[in-house]
Amino acid sequence: MGIRLLRINESIKETLSSVITAEGLKDPRVGFVTVTGVETSPDLRHAKVYVSVLGDQATRAATMQALEHSRGFLQTRINANLHMKRTPQLEFFYD
């Protein structure tokens, strides 16, 4: 993995963390979420986002569903903050 891809992964991770926690998603299903890692494909079309959710199984399921539902909004925020030519399609995985 190249240095450029590592920088992009870290930038996406920081952006998602700030949007989810600091700016806050308006969805009440989103619990306490920590973005633990991001793996972007070399062509920048897909990104696997690994998250950790505090709570029981029902809370985790609701939070993962809310994150999938807000995928478009999060991709828009990534594009606005990073000014990328191609914004990767996000996939969320429980870590």
N, C-alpha and C positions, 0 to 999 in steps of 0.2 A: 504494500500500500504506500503510495507516494505521500510526500509532505503536503501537497496541495489538498489531497483527499482527506488527510487527517485534520487540516485546518478547517475544511468545509464541515466535516463531522462535528468538530468542536463548536463551530459557529452555530450550526443548526441546533445542537444540544442546548447551548446557552439561550438562544432565541426562544426555543420551545419552553424551557424552564421558566423564563421570565414571563412569557405570555400566559402560561398555565397558572403560575403562582402569583406573581406580582400584579399583573394586569387582571388576572383572574378571568376564567371563562364564566359566563353567566349561567351555565348549566348547573343546577343544584346537585346533580348526580356525581359531579367530579369531587372526589374526596381529596385526601392528602396524597399528592402525586409527586414522585421524584423521577426525573428523567435520568436514567443511569448510563445510557449509551446510545450512540447512533452509528449505524453502518450504512454508508451510501454506496450504491453501485458505481463502478468506474465511469459509466456514461451519464451519471447524475439523474437518472430517470426514476429511481426507486430508493427509498431510505427506510431501513428498519429502525424503529424507535423502541428502545427497551425502557420500560417504566416499572417502578416499584410503587405499590399502593398500600397504604396503611389501613388495616381494617380486616373484617372477615370476608368470607367468600362472596357473599351477596354484595358487599361494598365494592369489592374488586371487579365483579362482573358489571355492575352499574357504571363504574368509572371507566372501564374499558369500552363499554357501549357508548358512553358520552364522548370519549375521545375519538372513536370512529365516526360518530355523528358530526363532530366539529372539525374533521380532517380538512375540509375546504377552507375554513377560516384560518386554521393554523398554517396551511400552505400559503395562503395570501399574506399572512404576517411574516413568514420566512422570506417570501419574495420582496416584501416592502423593506425589510431590515437588511437583507444581504444583497439585493439587486442582482440576482442571478439570472442568467439567460434562460435557464431551464430550472424550474422548481421541481424537486423530486416528489413523487407520490409517496405519501407516508403510510406505513403499516406499523401498527402498535402491537407490541408483544410484552406479556407480563414477564418480568425478570425475577 
